[in-house]
Amino acid sequence: MRQLLDRRTVLKGAGVALALPMLEAMAPRGYAAAKAAKPIKRFVCLSNNYGVYQKAFFPSTDQAGKDYQMTETLKPLQRHRKDFTVFSNLDHGNTGGHQGVPVLLSGVRPHHATHYPEGNISVDQKIAESVGAKTRFPSLTLRVNEANLISFTRTGVQVPAIDLRQMYRALFIDDEKATKATASEKLKRHHSILDVVMDEAKSVNKGLGRQDQQKFEEYLEAVRSLEKKIKQQQPWLDKPKPKAPIREPPQSGKTEADLSMMMELITLAIQTDSTRAITLSSGFVSGDFGLSGGYHGFSHHGHREKEVNALKVIERYQIAQMARLIDLLKAQPDPISGGTLFDQTTILFGCGMATGTHSTWNLPLVLAGGGFKLGEHKVYPEAKGRRVPAANLLLSILRNYGLEVDRFGTSSGTLAGLEWS
């Protein structure tokens, strides 16, 4: 009979305690069946809020297929060429510059959310709903020197983001007993309040007109969503977190160091199965990479050499960190699904605003991993009446993840030409 090891098991000797990686023996017995029947998948989105300098990012549109010339910005991904695909001419059909940023993972602008069955829920939160309480965190919303504006619940709530230090402590630092007791009491109190609210709702709903009943139902859906989250959080309060395999990293405030360390923490979050849905937005602080200025100012480059070169440096580093994340995931065996962690992890690099000049056409989108058949530059129709919604890519990601959905946001179907095994 297989012995189940505690995830906090350490090797002790000569005054040293060394944390073990997540082993198959640490996985609950139910995972053995899951490994045989259906792999456990994860999703990571890496983003920024200003788009890219497109001339250095996109391959030429006459180079569709596998034999495209690697561009200056994508060059750090060269060693993973067979494991990623870059897309040309996909977008959400939006205008409005910075208002496109929150649309990246839904295809739906927040103020249009009421016109869609699931509002403007983002891909990561859709996955988080399906994961529920299977992991400690249904999702993790992260930031490095920039606001993360791309994660939304189905009720239109923007999910707050945490920084490097908060990420480390969320993963590995157990709360004190008093803090746990307070959290438990708070959850119980919230649950009691919601019970009263739902009881009162039944009587209130009877006296409302049809239009008000619809609005009231949306309100009740938000209440039910909160109630579900409370039930999911409760069991994890008393479960110990994995032992930290590294010391708490210093938060330098410098993008180069903090973004690099965040890739390690994302890998650890996946390796310990702490979550299966992660989004990260990264920015820039004056002085990073030896550059003086602001990200927003650089993005309005006007084709000036100084600003363009600054954007190339920033964006190339973001892509380099995507390549490093792939390295880290490829180096770790997947104790749940077999193979490596990369094999079942979908990584999307993308921006909801295409360029800093406020264009939202032709979004920079790169897809890696996840069991997709990749290694190409896919070029879709450019003409206005023939453009393919970027939400089709989002739907394909969800379908590949295992969710049985026919539509997502503004999608018209899954993305033609994108296959998975």
Secondary structure, 3 states (H helix, E strand, C coil): CCCCCCCCCEEEECCEEEECCCCHHHCCHHHHHHHHHCCCCEEEEEECCCCCCHHHHCCCCCCCECCCCCCCCCHHHHHHHHHEEEEECEECCCCCHHHHHHHCCCCCCHHHHHHCCCCCCCHHHHHHHHHHHHCCCCCEEEEECCCCCCCECCCCCECCCECHHHHHHHHHCCCCHHHHHHHHHHHHHHHHHHHHHHHHHHHHHHCCCHHHHHHHHHHHHHHHHHHHHHHHHHHHHHCCCCCCCCCCCCCCCCHHHHHHHHHHHHHHHHHCCCCCEEEEEECCCCCHHHCCCCHHHHHCCCCCHHHHHHHHHHHHHHHHHHHHHHHHHHCCECCCCCCEHHHHEEEEEECCCCCCCCCCCCCCEEEEECCECCCCEEECCCCHHHCEECHHHHHHHHHHHCCCCCCCCCCCCCCCCCCEC
